[in-house]
Amino acid sequence: MNFLRGVMGGQSAGGAQPSGAETIQKLCDRVASSTLLDDRRDAVRALKSLSKKYRLEVGFQAMEHLINVLQTDRSDSEIIGYALDTLYNIVSNDLEEEEQEENSQKQVDDLGRQFTEIFIKQQENVTLLLTFLEEFDFHVRWPGVKLLTSLLKQQGSQVQQIILVSPMGVSRLMDLLADSREVIRNDGVLLLQQLTKSNAAIQKIVAFENAFERLLDIVTDEGNSDGGIVVEDCLLLLQNLLKNNNSNQNFFKEGSYIQRMKPWFEVGDDNSGWSAQKVTNLHLMLQLVRVLVSPTNPPGATSSCQKTMFHCGLLQQLCTILMATGVPADILTETINTVSEVIRGCQINQDYFASVNAPSNPPRPAIVVLLMSMVNERQPFVLRCAVLYCFQCYLYKNQKGQGEIVSTLLPSTIDATGNSVSAGQLLCGGLFSTDSVSNWCAAVALAHALQENATLKEQLLRVQLATSIGNPPVSLLQQCTNILSQGSKVQTRVGLLMLLCTWLSDCPIAVTHFLHNSANIPFLTGQIAENLGEEEQLVQGLCALLLGICIYYNDNSLENCRKEKLKQLIEKRIGKENFIEKLGFISKHELYSRAAQKPQPSFSSPDHMMFDHEFTKLVKELEGIITKAIYKSSEEDKQEEEVKKSLEQHDNIVTHYKKVIREQDQQLEELKQKVNTLKSQNEQLQTAVTQQMSQIQQHKDQYNLLKVQLGKDNQHHSSHSDMLQMNGIQPEEISKLRHEIEELKNEHEALQGQLKEKDSVIENMKSLQSETGTTEQSSQIAASAGLEQANEVCRELEALRIQIQSQSSDISKLQSEKQELLQQMNTASVPALGNSSAITAAKNSELEGRLLQEIKELKSEVKALSEEKTLLKQHLDSINSTVAVLQDEKSKLHQEVTESKKEQDDLLVLLADQDQKILALKNKLKELGEPVEDEDDTESGDQGDEDEDEDGEEED
């Protein structure tokens, strides 16, 4: 300033007071011509002090010199800082209040934009400014940040492109967030806000430069929602990065940053006295959550974020705020909107929301508490709209929730005690209240409960309402048409007509119920045919839509209201062209266009609350269909009916095949799982085989190495014999031992077979013994057979003893040969161990282990044979004992035979004496002259012959 006074004082001493432009010109000359750095620095400092008051003059005269200073005097941080501050004052539109009073805002904006264009005309100027942001000096870095922020405000898109093509341009700016000086860090956040506006490419770069981590750290360090304006700036920057940027939203979710948002919404029991900054911060935090689950995002990304918010507890935290007391109204409204979009179309979140209870006595479901606010005309209008949106989102693609709401209206589920109010009762109360906003909200809410659900549309026909004491109940459908015909407010009629159109569309049974009331069709045709004002045109259009639905979805079950008769009625009383014109009033209405833009019901005033977003989709779908249906002839209707029937049959077939395909898909999935399991098992087996192959190869290598070292290669033997010979044992001896073992096994099996045969023989002998004694002749035969078999058994037992003795001698020989082989192995391994290296010794020890294993196996076989030998001896002893028993029985039989012989001899003696007596008596009779018959002689002769034969057999 002293320099400035000197310049102005020198001018005044010689003449008149110099003007500001002259002074600025003089300073510009000094900056351009002075060779001393101090003079240039003083001139630039003077220009800085004049730049606010004489912004235009300094801008046009000094900008080129200031840019030249930035290029040539980069080594002096002080003059660079003055130059950057001066440029900021020129470009920025942030003037003081006094200056704003003198100049209009439009002129100020134009001036800043013009100076910005001059500065960025040369892209090198912006690149040069980026290099100054790398300087750590506070007096250079801070004015550089402010200047670049101002340039982005004035010409954002152009400056963004320059920074985008500049090498490491965005990365340099990201370093500002890590500056330890809070002023620079906070202004860096503002700079990034301007940089990321409406530029997806820069938003992605900033996000992948770890911006989310740094910004969330700043929010946490500043105290989350209790923080100051820095938290607000960080949240605005986060919104810029995430809004309408699917890539950044996915990166935010995959980086587990949603979980870090949960602490933002932790509120205490005492929620009174919130500061304005806290309200602002929490409002922005809720908006940030809504950005991630906005209905305009791709469905897959929205669903993924919704599930993450449930699993990390963020939805539960929001519901806590929803049911808390003392929360400011605007925060409560935004929380309701946020919860709405978090649960919209997500079954798990919708189920959780249905289970939330308000902290009341007795506890009430949160849905019921919210609906009470919606139908309460004393509540703020914005809050009522938010509750309606929440209810719509709860029912969106939620057939389970729709069924629960409708079930509260059905006669079988209504609470007869009246202790608790249900959602259905609240909706009916709002539908027929005197408040038109409540009528409209309740009608739209009930329409959403029926959306795309034909079953519930039919069930709702059962709902009966008690209008007054003493009068019979009327159906809900009839009550809606009664109120509609009473000429209520336009808003109420529009809501009821939207409900009826939604209810009757795609539900022929509901259409039949509606047409069954003979007063409904004349009322609709009368409303459409009249020439009313602009306010009533909307009602006329909706009446035309409802009548068109009655025609298109008519199943011709009522003779007086068939499709053809309804179309003739339109032709006579309204005219087809007039009907189509009235129908077109809906889509041409301004409020219809606003409602069609987004699902959230947002109205500037209650008077503008006319259309629902989902209903606009229904109108768009039905308008063309109804138009075609009106102009169709009866023959075309018949053809269409036939086509519909064929399509229904086709749909049934398709449904059947879909079911079959679904089952086949399940079977395929199961088979795929089995295939994957088998593949994994196959891979495991393959790896095991590979390992075994590698082990075999290692063994082969060891074998070849030892074969060379020991010099005992016998090529004519098999690979197994080579292995045995390599271990120091002759393969002929091993094969001989194994052959002998096999022979012993075979002999053992033969002996067991013989023993079985002998057992069977013994059993036969026992059975024969039991049969002896029937007659004397059979006892002799059995005794002789038993003696022969006993002798044969004794001989065979003797042979078995001889065989067992020979086997025991063979086993002893094998054991002695085994001992010799062990000795040979030990003698063969001693020199090998003495001559080979440590590695060879280890391998030999391994091979010796294998040999010992085989020897152990041989020992086990020999042991098994010895055990079998013992068993055979035991069996032989048992046979010997059996033979001894048989011998005792044989001796007893001999005694019995001897005794029987003695008895036979005695009988023979008696018979001989008797024969002698008989002969003597016959001779006496002959001598006496008595006749003696020859037959008696013959019989006696025969009898004598038989006796002689018997005696001969006994002697034999």
ZAMARGU-4260 file (C-alpha; in steps of 0.2 Angstrom, whole numbers, plus 5000, padded with zeros to 4 digits):
<rodrens>
0) 5000/5000/5000 | 5014/5012/5003 | 5020/5009/4985 | 5002/5013/4979 | 5002/5029/4989
5) 5019/5034/4982 | 5012/5031/4964 | 4996/5041/4967 | 5005/5054/4977 | 5018/5057/4963
10) 5004/5059/4951 | 4995/5072/4962 | 5010/5082/4965 | 5012/5086/4947 | 4993/5089/4943
15) 4976/5083/4945 | 4971/5067/4955 | 4974/5052/4944 | 4959/5040/4941 | 4959/5022/4946
20) 4962/5016/4928 | 4977/5027/4927 | 4984/5020/4943 | 4981/5002/4937 | 4989/5006/4921
25) 5004/5013/4930 | 5005/4997/4941 | 5004/4986/4926 | 5018/4995/4918 | 5029/4993/4934
30) 5024/4974/4934 | 5029/4972/4916 | 5045/4983/4915 | 5053/4982/4933 | 5068/4972/4934
35) 5068/4971/4953 | 5058/4957/4960 | 5053/4968/4975 | 5046/4981/4964 | 5036/4969/4954
40) 5030/4961/4971 | 5024/4978/4977 | 5015/4982/4961 | 5006/4965/4961 | 5001/4968/4980
45) 4994/4985/4975 | 4984/4978/4961 | 4977/4965/4973 | 4971/4979/4985 | 4963/4988/4970
50) 4955/4972/4962 | 4939/4972/4972 | 4934/4990/4970 | 4941/4992/4952 | 4937/4974/4946
55) 4934/4978/4928 | 4949/4989/4926 | 4961/4977/4934 | 4953/4962/4925 | 4955/4970/4907
60) 4972/4978/4910 | 4982/4967/4922 | 4976/4949/4919 | 4989/4946/4905 | 5003/4953/4917
65) 4997/4943/4931 | 4997/4927/4921 | 5015/4931/4915 | 5020/4933/4933 | 5014/4916/4937
70) 5024/4909/4923 | 5041/4919/4926 | 5041/4921/4945 | 5037/4904/4951 | 5052/4904/4963
75) 5044/4918/4974 | 5029/4911/4983 | 5024/4928/4990 | 5022/4936/4973 | 5013/4921/4966
80) 5001/4922/4981 | 4997/4940/4977 | 4994/4936/4959 | 4982/4921/4963 | 4973/4932/4975
85) 4971/4946/4962 | 4965/4934/4949 | 4952/4926/4961 | 4945/4944/4965 | 4943/4947/4947
90) 4935/4930/4942 | 4924/4928/4958 | 4906/4934/4959 | 4907/4933/4978 | 4906/4952/4981
95) 4902/4961/4997 | 4885/4967/5001 | 4889/4985/4997 | 4895/4981/4980 | 4880/4970/4976
100) 4869/4985/4980 | 4878/4995/4967 | 4879/4982/4953 | 4865/4971/4948 | 4868/4952/4950
105) 4866/4949/4932 | 4880/4961/4927 | 4891/4953/4940 | 4888/4935/4934 | 4892/4941/4916
110) 4908/4949/4921 | 4915/4934/4931 | 4910/4923/4916 | 4919/4934/4904 | 4935/4935/4914
115) 4935/4916/4916 | 4933/4913/4897 | 4949/4925/4895 | 4959/4915/4908 | 4954/4897/4901
120) 4956/4902/4883 | 4974/4896/4885 | 4973/4879/4893 | 4991/4880/4899 | 4984/4893/4912
125) 4973/4880/4920 | 4987/4867/4919 | 4999/4880/4927 | 4986/4883/4941 | 4986/4864/4944
130) 5005/4864/4947 | 5003/4878/4960 | 4991/4866/4970 | 5005/4854/4973 | 5014/4868/4983
135) 5014/4866/5001 | 5015/4884/5005 | 4999/4890/5012 | 5000/4907/5003 | 5001/4898/4986
140) 4990/4883/4989 | 4975/4891/4997 | 4972/4905/4984 | 4975/4893/4970 | 4961/4882/4977
145) 4949/4897/4978 | 4954/4902/4961 | 4951/4885/4953 | 4934/4884/4962 | 4928/4900/4955
150) 4933/4895/4938 | 4923/4879/4939 | 4908/4889/4945 | 4909/4901/4930 | 4913/4889/4916
155) 4912/4871/4924 | 4911/4860/4909 | 4925/4868/4900 | 4937/4868/4915 | 4932/4850/4919
160) 4937/4845/4901 | 4954/4854/4903 | 4957/4845/4920 | 4952/4829/4913 | 4965/4829/4899
165) 4978/4836/4911 | 4990/4822/4917 | 4986/4818/4935 | 4975/4833/4936 | 4961/4825/4946
170) 4974/4816/4957 | 4982/4832/4962 | 4966/4839/4968 | 4962/4823/4978 | 4978/4827/4988
175) 4969/4842/4995 | 4958/4831/5006 | 4974/4824/5015 | 4980/4842/5019 | 4982/4844/5038
180) 4977/4862/5037 | 4958/4862/5039 | 4955/4878/5029 | 4963/4870/5013 | 4955/4853/5016
185) 4938/4861/5018 | 4940/4872/5003 | 4946/4857/4994 | 4930/4848/4997 | 4921/4863/4989
190) 4932/4863/4974 | 4928/4844/4972 | 4910/4848/4973 | 4911/4860/4958 | 4923/4848/4949
195) 4911/4833/4950 | 4895/4841/4945 | 4887/4833/4930 | 4903/4824/4924 | 4902/4805/4926
200) 4920/4802/4920 | 4927/4814/4934 | 4916/4806/4947 | 4923/4789/4943 | 4941/4795/4944
205) 4937/4804/4961 | 4929/4789/4968 | 4943/4777/4963 | 4955/4789/4971 | 4948/4783/4988
210) 4937/4798/4990 | 4923/4788/4999 | 4936/4783/5012 | 4942/4800/5015 | 4926/4809/5015
215) 4918/4796/5027 | 4933/4798/5039 | 4930/4817/5039 | 4912/4815/5043 | 4916/4803/5057
220) 4930/4815/5064 | 4918/4830/5063 | 4905/4821/5074 | 4893/4814/5061 | 4876/4823/5061
225) 4882/4834/5076 | 4896/4841/5065 | 4897/4858/5057 | 4896/4864/5039 | 4911/4853/5034
230) 4900/4838/5036 | 4887/4846/5025 | 4900/4849/5012 | 4906/4831/5012 | 4888/4825/5011
235) 4885/4836/4996 | 4901/4829/4988 | 4896/4811/4991 | 4879/4815/4983 | 4888/4822/4968
240) 4898/4806/4966 | 4884/4794/4969 | 4868/4801/4961 | 4864/4794/4944 | 4881/4785/4943
245) 4879/4766/4944 | 4897/4762/4944 | 4901/4773/4959 | 4885/4766/4968 | 4891/4748/4965
250) 4909/4753/4971 | 4902/4761/4986 | 4892/4745/4991 | 4906/4733/4987 | 4918/4744/4997
255) 4907/4741/5013 | 4904/4759/5015 | 4885/4757/5017 | 4889/4749/5034 | 4898/4765/5039
260) 4882/4775/5037 | 4873/4766/5051 | 4881/4777/5065 | 4874/4793/5057 | 4856/4789/5062
265) 4859/4785/5080 | 4848/4796/5090 | 4845/4797/5109 | 4829/4797/5119 | 4829/4816/5120
270) 4827/4823/5103 | 4822/4841/5108 | 4833/4856/5104 | 4841/4850/5087 | 4852/4863/5079
275) 4848/4869/5062 | 4865/4862/5056 | 4861/4845/5063 | 4844/4845/5054 | 4853/4850/5038
280) 4866/4836/5040 | 4853/4823/5044 | 4842/4828/5030 | 4857/4826/5018 | 4862/4809/5026
285) 4844/4803/5022 | 4845/4809/5005 | 4861/4800/5002 | 4853/4784/5007 | 4839/4787/4995
290) 4852/4790/4981 | 4857/4772/4983 | 4840/4765/4983 | 4831/4777/4971 | 4818/4769/4960
295) 4827/4776/4945 | 4842/4765/4948 | 4844/4748/4939 | 4833/4736/4949 | 4848/4724/4952
300) 4859/4738/4960 | 4844/4744/4970 | 4839/4727/4977 | 4857/4723/4982 | 4859/4740/4992
305) 4842/4737/5000 | 4847/4719/5006 | 4864/4726/5012 | 4855/4740/5022 | 4844/4727/5031
310) 4858/4715/5035 | 4869/4729/5042 | 4855/4736/5053 | 4853/4753/5044 | 4834/4749/5040
315) 4832/4745/5059 | 4840/4762/5064 | 4829/4772/5052 | 4813/4763/5059 | 4819/4768/5076
320) 4820/4787/5071 | 4803/4784/5063 | 4795/4779/5079 | 4805/4791/5090 | 4797/4806/5099
325) 4803/4824/5097 | 4810/4822/5080 | 4808/4838/5069 | 4794/4836/5056 | 4805/4839/5041
330) 4817/4825/5047 | 4802/4813/5051 | 4795/4817/5033 | 4812/4813/5025 | 4814/4798/5036
335) 4797/4791/5030 | 4802/4794/5012 | 4819/4785/5015 | 4811/4770/5023 | 4799/4769/5009
340) 4812/4767/4996 | 4823/4756/5006 | 4808/4743/5007 | 4801/4746/4990 | 4800/4730/4980
345) 4812/4721/4993 | 4802/4706/5001 | 4814/4704/5016 | 4813/4723/5020 | 4794/4724/5018
350) 4792/4709/5030 | 4803/4717/5043 | 4793/4734/5041 | 4777/4725/5044 | 4784/4718/5060
355) 4789/4735/5067 | 4778/4741/5082 | 4776/4758/5088 | 4781/4761/5107 | 4763/4763/5113
360) 4752/4754/5125 | 4746/4742/5119 | 4759/4741/5104 | 4752/4745/5087 | 4760/4741/5070
365) 4770/4755/5063 | 4759/4754/5047 | 4743/4757/5057 | 4751/4772/5066 | 4757/4780/5049
370) 4740/4777/5041 | 4732/4786/5056 | 4743/4801/5052 | 4738/4800/5033 | 4719/4801/5036
375) 4721/4815/5049 | 4718/4831/5041 | 4727/4841/5055 | 4744/4833/5050 | 4755/4843/5038
380) 4751/4839/5020 | 4769/4834/5016 | 4769/4822/5030 | 4753/4814/5023 | 4760/4812/5006
385) 4776/4804/5013 | 4765/4791/5023 | 4755/4787/5007 | 4772/4784/4998 | 4778/4773/5012
390) 4762/4763/5011 | 4763/4762/4992 | 4781/4756/4993 | 4776/4743/5006 | 4763/4735/4994
395) 4774/4737/4979 | 4777/4719/4972 | 4771/4712/4989 | 4757/4701/4987 | 4758/4695/5005
400) 4757/4712/5011 | 4742/4716/5000 | 4733/4700/5006 | 4736/4706/5024 | 4729/4723/5021
405) 4713/4716/5012 | 4711/4703/5025 | 4708/4717/5038 | 4692/4722/5028 | 4685/4704/5026
410) 4671/4699/5038 | 4680/4684/5045 | 4695/4694/5051 | 4687/4710/5058 | 4690/4712/5077
415) 4673/4711/5084 | 4678/4719/5101 | 4684/4735/5093 | 4699/4737/5105 | 4711/4739/5091
420) 4709/4748/5074 | 4716/4739/5059 | 4723/4746/5043 | 4707/4742/5033 | 4696/4751/5045
425) 4707/4766/5044 | 4707/4766/5025 | 4688/4764/5025 | 4686/4778/5037 | 4697/4789/5026
430) 4688/4784/5010 | 4671/4790/5017 | 4677/4805/5028 | 4673/4823/5024 | 4691/4828/5020
435) 4694/4826/5002 | 4713/4824/5004 | 4709/4809/5016 | 4697/4802/5002 | 4710/4803/4989
440) 4724/4796/4999 | 4713/4781/5006 | 4707/4777/4988 | 4724/4777/4981 | 4731/4767/4995
445) 4717/4754/4993 | 4720/4754/4974 | 4738/4749/4978 | 4732/4735/4989 | 4723/4728/4973
450) 4737/4731/4960 | 4740/4717/4949 | 4731/4705/4961 | 4715/4697/4953 | 4712/4686/4968
455) 4711/4701/4980 | 4700/4710/4968 | 4687/4696/4970 | 4689/4695/4988 | 4686/4713/4991
460) 4668/4711/4983 | 4664/4702/5000 | 4667/4718/5010 | 4651/4724/5018 | 4649/4741/5026
465) 4636/4747/5039 | 4631/4764/5033 | 4619/4768/5047 | 4609/4760/5061 | 4594/4750/5056
470) 4599/4750/5037 | 4605/4734/5029 | 4624/4734/5025 | 4630/4738/5008 | 4645/4732/4998
475) 4661/4742/4997 | 4659/4743/4978 | 4641/4750/4980 | 4646/4763/4993 | 4659/4769/4982
480) 4647/4772/4967 | 4634/4780/4979 | 4647/4793/4985 | 4652/4795/4967 | 4634/4799/4962
485) 4631/4812/4976 | 4642/4825/4968 | 4656/4827/4980 | 4672/4837/4977 | 4682/4834/4962
490) 4697/4827/4971 | 4686/4814/4980 | 4678/4809/4964 | 4694/4807/4955 | 4701/4796/4969
495) 4686/4785/4969 | 4686/4783/4950 | 4704/4778/4951 | 4700/4765/4964 | 4686/4758/4953
500) 4696/4758/4937 | 4710/4748/4946 | 4697/4737/4954 | 4688/4732/4939 | 4702/4731/4927
505) 4707/4713/4922 | 4693/4707/4934 | 4677/4701/4924 | 4668/4696/4941 | 4670/4714/4948
510) 4664/4721/4931 | 4648/4710/4933 | 4645/4716/4950 | 4647/4734/4945 | 4635/4732/4930
515) 4622/4722/4941 | 4618/4739/4949 | 4607/4747/4935 | 4610/4765/4940 | 4629/4764/4937
520) 4629/4764/4918 | 4616/4778/4916 | 4626/4789/4928 | 4642/4786/4918 | 4634/4790/4902
525) 4626/4805/4909 | 4643/4812/4916 | 4652/4809/4899 | 4638/4816/4888 | 4637/4833/4898
530) 4646/4848/4893 | 4655/4854/4909 | 4669/4866/4913 | 4688/4862/4913 | 4688/4855/4931
535) 4674/4842/4927 | 4683/4837/4911 | 4695/4826/4921 | 4680/4817/4929 | 4672/4815/4912
540) 4688/4807/4906 | 4689/4795/4921 | 4671/4790/4919 | 4674/4786/4900 | 4689/4776/4906
545) 4678/4766/4918 | 4664/4763/4905 | 4678/4757/4893 | 4684/4745/4906 | 4666/4738/4908
550) 4665/4735/4890 | 4683/4727/4887 | 4682/4716/4902 | 4664/4711/4901 | 4661/4693/4900
555) 4643/4695/4893 | 4635/4686/4908 | 4622/4700/4910 | 4610/4700/4895 | 4605/4718/4897
560) 4624/4724/4899 | 4632/4714/4885 | 4647/4722/4876 | 4637/4726/4860 | 4623/4734/4869
565) 4635/4745/4879 | 4643/4751/4863 | 4626/4754/4855 | 4622/4765/4871 | 4638/4775/4868
570) 4634/4777/4850 | 4617/4784/4854 | 4619/4795/4869 | 4637/4800/4868 | 4645/4796/4851
575) 4660/4786/4848 | 4671/4801/4843 | 4665/4812/4858 | 4668/4797/4869 | 4686/4795/4863
580) 4689/4814/4865 | 4683/4813/4883 | 4694/4798/4886 | 4709/4808/4879 | 4707/4822/4892
585) 4716/4811/4905 | 4733/4809/4897 | 4733/4827/4891 | 4731/4834/4908 | 4746/4843/4915
590) 4744/4835/4932 | 4744/4818/4923 | 4761/4822/4915 | 4769/4827/4932 | 4762/4811/4941
595) 4769/4800/4927 | 4787/4806/4930 | 4792/4797/4947 | 4783/4786/4959 | 4784/4797/4974
600) 4768/4808/4976 | 4775/4826/4977 | 4762/4840/4975 | 4765/4858/4978 | 4747/4860/4986
605) 4733/4849/4990 | 4723/4855/4975 | 4736/4848/4963 | 4734/4830/4971 | 4724/4822/4957
610) 4734/4807/4949 | 4744/4793/4956 | 4760/4786/4947 | 4754/4768/4945 | 4737/4774/4939
615) 4746/4783/4925 | 4753/4767/4919 | 4736/4759/4919 | 4729/4773/4909 | 4743/4772/4896
620) 4740/4753/4895 | 4721/4754/4893 | 4718/4770/4883 | 4723/4761/4866 | 4714/4745/4870
625) 4698/4754/4875 | 4698/4764/4859 | 4700/4748/4848 | 4686/4740/4858 | 4674/4754/4855
630) 4676/4753/4836 | 4675/4734/4835 | 4660/4726/4827 | 4651/4712/4835 | 4659/4699/4823
635) 4676/4706/4828 | 4671/4704/4846 | 4666/4686/4843 | 4682/4683/4834 | 4691/4691/4849
640) 4682/4680/4861 | 4687/4665/4852 | 4705/4671/4851 | 4704/4674/4870 | 4698/4657/4873
645) 4711/4649/4862 | 4724/4661/4871 | 4718/4655/4888 | 4720/4637/4882 | 4737/4641/4875
650) 4741/4650/4892 | 4736/4634/4901 | 4746/4623/4891 | 4761/4635/4892 | 4758/4636/4911
655) 4758/4617/4912 | 4774/4616/4902 | 4782/4630/4912 | 4778/4619/4927 | 4786/4604/4919
660) 4801/4614/4914 | 4803/4621/4931 | 4803/4603/4938 | 4815/4598/4925 | 4826/4613/4929
665) 4826/4608/4947 | 4831/4590/4942 | 4844/4598/4931 | 4851/4608/4945 | 4851/4593/4956
670) 4860/4583/4942 | 4872/4597/4940 | 4876/4597/4958 | 4879/4579/4958 | 4890/4581/4942
675) 4900/4595/4951 | 4902/4583/4966 | 4908/4569/4955 | 4919/4581/4946 | 4927/4587/4963
680) 4929/4568/4968 | 4936/4564/4951 | 4949/4579/4953 | 4953/4573/4970 | 4956/4555/4963
685) 4966/4562/4949 | 4977/4572/4961 | 4979/4556/4971 | 4983/4546/4956 | 4996/4560/4951
690) 5004/4559/4968 | 5005/4540/4967 | 5012/4541/4950 | 5025/4553/4956 | 5029/4542/4971
695) 5030/4527/4959 | 5042/4537/4948 | 5052/4541/4963 | 5053/4523/4968 | 5058/4518/4950
700) 5072/4531/4951 | 5078/4525/4968 | 5078/4507/4961 | 5088/4512/4946 | 5101/4521/4957
705) 5102/4507/4969 | 5103/4495/4954 | 5118/4504/4948 | 5126/4505/4965 | 5124/4487/4970
710) 5127/4479/4953 | 5113/4467/4954 | 5103/4469/4939 | 5093/4454/4933 | 5084/4459/4917
715) 5075/4442/4914 | 5065/4444/4930 | 5049/4454/4932 | 5048/4471/4940 | 5043/4464/4957
720) 5057/4451/4956 | 5069/4466/4952 | 5063/4475/4968 | 5066/4460/4979 | 5083/4456/4972
725) 5088/4474/4974 | 5084/4472/4992 | 5097/4458/4993 | 5085/4442/4992 | 5085/4430/4978
730) 5069/4430/4969 | 5069/4411/4966 | 5069/4409/4985 | 5054/4421/4988 | 5044/4413/4974
735) 5048/4395/4981 | 5042/4401/4998 | 5026/4408/4991 | 5023/4392/4980 | 5025/4381/4996
740) 5014/4393/5006 | 5001/4391/4992 | 5003/4372/4992 | 5001/4372/5011 | 4985/4382/5009
745) 4978/4370/4996 | 4982/4355/5007 | 4974/4364/5022 | 4958/4366/5011 | 4959/4348/5006
750) 4961/4343/5024 | 4946/4353/5029 | 4936/4345/5015 | 4941/4328/5021 | 4936/4332/5039
755) 4919/4338/5033 | 4917/4321/5024 | 4922/4312/5040 | 4910/4322/5050 | 4896/4317/5038
760) 4901/4299/5039 | 4900/4300/5058 | 4883/4307/5057 | 4878/4293/5046 | 4885/4280/5058
765) 4875/4289/5072 | 4859/4288/5062 | 4863/4270/5058 | 4866/4266/5076 | 4849/4273/5081
770) 4841/4262/5068 | 4849/4246/5075 | 4840/4233/5086 | 4824/4232/5076 | 4828/4214/5072
775) 4842/4202/5076 | 4846/4201/5057 | 4847/4220/5055 | 4857/4222/5070 | 4870/4211/5063
780) 4871/4220/5047 | 4872/4237/5056 | 4886/4230/5067 | 4896/4224/5052 | 4894/4241/5043
785) 4899/4251/5058 | 4914/4241/5061 | 4919/4243/5043 | 4916/4262/5043 | 4925/4263/5060
790) 4940/4254/5053 | 4940/4266/5038 | 4939/4281/5049 | 4954/4275/5059 | 4964/4273/5043
795) 4960/4290/5037 | 4964/4298/5054 | 4981/4290/5053 | 4984/4297/5036 | 4979/4314/5042
800) 4991/4313/5056 | 5005/4309/5044 | 5000/4324/5033 | 5000/4336/5047 | 5017/4330/5053
805) 5023/4333/5035 | 5016/4350/5035 | 5024/4354/5052 | 5040/4349/5045 | 5038/4360/5030
810) 5033/4375/5041 | 5049/4372/5051 | 5059/4371/5035 | 5051/4387/5029 | 5056/4396/5045
815) 5074/4390/5044 | 5074/4396/5026 | 5067/4413/5032 | 5081/4414/5045 | 5094/4410/5032
820) 5087/4424/5020 | 5087/4437/5034 | 5105/4432/5037 | 5109/4434/5019 | 5100/4451/5019
825) 5110/4457/5033 | 5127/4451/5026 | 5122/4459/5009 | 5117/4476/5017 | 5133/4478/5027
830) 5145/4481/5013 | 5133/4492/5004 | 5131/4503/5019 | 5150/4504/5021 | 5153/4509/5003
835) 5138/4520/4999 | 5135/4538/5004 | 5123/4544/5017 | 5109/4546/5004 | 5112/4528/4998
840) 5111/4522/5016 | 5095/4531/5019 | 5087/4523/5003 | 5094/4506/5008 | 5086/4508/5025
845) 5070/4512/5017 | 5071/4496/5006 | 5076/4486/5021 | 5060/4492/5029 | 5050/4486/5014
850) 5059/4469/5015 | 5055/4468/5033 | 5037/4472/5029 | 5036/4457/5017 | 5045/4446/5030
855) 5032/4451/5042 | 5019/4446/5030 | 5027/4429/5028 | 5028/4427/5046 | 5009/4432/5048
860) 5005/4419/5034 | 5016/4405/5043 | 5007/4410/5060 | 4990/4408/5051 | 4996/4391/5045
865) 5001/4386/5062 | 4985/4392/5069 | 4976/4381/5056 | 4987/4367/5061 | 4982/4369/5079
870) 4964/4369/5074 | 4966/4353/5064 | 4974/4345/5079 | 4959/4350/5089 | 4948/4343/5076
875) 4958/4327/5075 | 4957/4325/5094 | 4938/4327/5093 | 4938/4314/5079 | 4948/4302/5090
880) 4936/4305/5104 | 4922/4301/5092 | 4931/4285/5087 | 4933/4280/5105 | 4915/4281/5107
885) 4911/4271/5092 | 4923/4258/5098 | 4914/4257/5114 | 4898/4255/5104 | 4906/4242/5093
890) 4911/4231/5109 | 4893/4233/5115 | 4887/4227/5098 | 4899/4212/5098 | 4892/4207/5115
895) 4875/4208/5109 | 4879/4198/5094 | 4887/4184/5104 | 4872/4183/5116 | 4861/4182/5101
900) 4871/4168/5094 | 4870/4158/5110 | 4852/4160/5110 | 4851/4155/5092 | 4861/4139/5096
905) 4849/4135/5110 | 4835/4137/5099 | 4843/4126/5086 | 4846/4112/5099 | 4828/4113/5104
910) 4822/4112/5086 | 4833/4097/5083 | 4826/4088/5098 | 4808/4092/5092 | 4812/4086/5075
915) 4818/4070/5082 | 4803/4068/5092 | 4791/4071/5077 | 4800/4059/5066 | 4799/4046/5080
920) 4781/4049/5082 | 4778/4047/5063 | 4787/4031/5063 | 4777/4024/5077 | 4761/4030/5068
925) 4767/4021/5052 | 4771/4006/5062 | 4753/4006/5070 | 4746/4007/5052 | 4740/4025/5054
930) 4740/4035/5038 | 4753/4049/5037 | 4750/4063/5024 | 4763/4068/5012 | 4760/4086/5014
935) 4765/4086/5032 | 4781/4077/5026 | 4783/4090/5013 | 4781/4104/5025 | 4792/4097/5037
940) 4805/4094/5024 | 4803/4112/5018 | 4804/4118/5036 | 4819/4107/5039 | 4827/4115/5023
945) 4824/4132/5029 | 4831/4128/5046 | 4847/4121/5038 | 4848/4137/5028 | 4846/4148/5043
950) 4860/4138/5052 | 4871/4140/5037 | 4869/4159/5037 | 4872/4160/5055 | 4888/4150/5054
955) 4894/4161/5040
</rodrens>
